[in-house]
């Protein structure tokens, strides 16, 4: 049952180190950092983490929504980065002195940075592919325009020497040829765009497989470190 303030309203939740430990363990179990920040999949994970924290019996979590959990993670992340910067400057980082919270935060911050790097690389790749596709399209349109102009000039000169029936045929024949050229050009563009998309999908899949494999390996390593820390406390 929620503790009440003097005015009879539920007290605002106060985060403690024990609360933070449970939060970080839930984040580890949810595999949150396999998904991009702001994605639907990550938002679902935040919802699930919030629900599970509110179900904890050993501690009271009065969480109205996922925003409070997400904000706490951002705060812990900022504090950890500040702490690491200070320790690096002072040259006194020691693995033996790391708490369970430190171990988990180091793992999560590393995963977040790796995921952001992958996202930036994919974004640059998409821009490059789009630029290539636009360049191919522009060149194809230029070829089509030059062909149309050349055909129009050639057929215009020949029409003066033909009969009415031949002139009628000369007027329709270039149009048919232009349409055929246009269809051919559009087909080539579609095939090139499909090839680019297939290549991009294959590269994205390979990147995600690599990231997931790395995360599985690091998860095993972090669980081993946590187990050793728990054994020391006992």
Secondary structure by P-SEA (a helix, b strand, c coil): ccccccccccccccccaaaaaaaaaaaaaacccccccccaaaaaaaaaaaaaaaaccccccccccaaaaaaaaaaaaaaaaaaaaaaaaacccccccccaaaaaaaaaaaaaaaaaaaaaaaaaaaaaaaaaaaaaaaaaaaaaaaaaaaaaaaaaaaaaaccaaaaaaaaaaaaaaaaaaaaaaaaaaaaaaaaaaaaaaaaaaaaaaaaaaaaaaaaaaaaaaaaaaaaaac
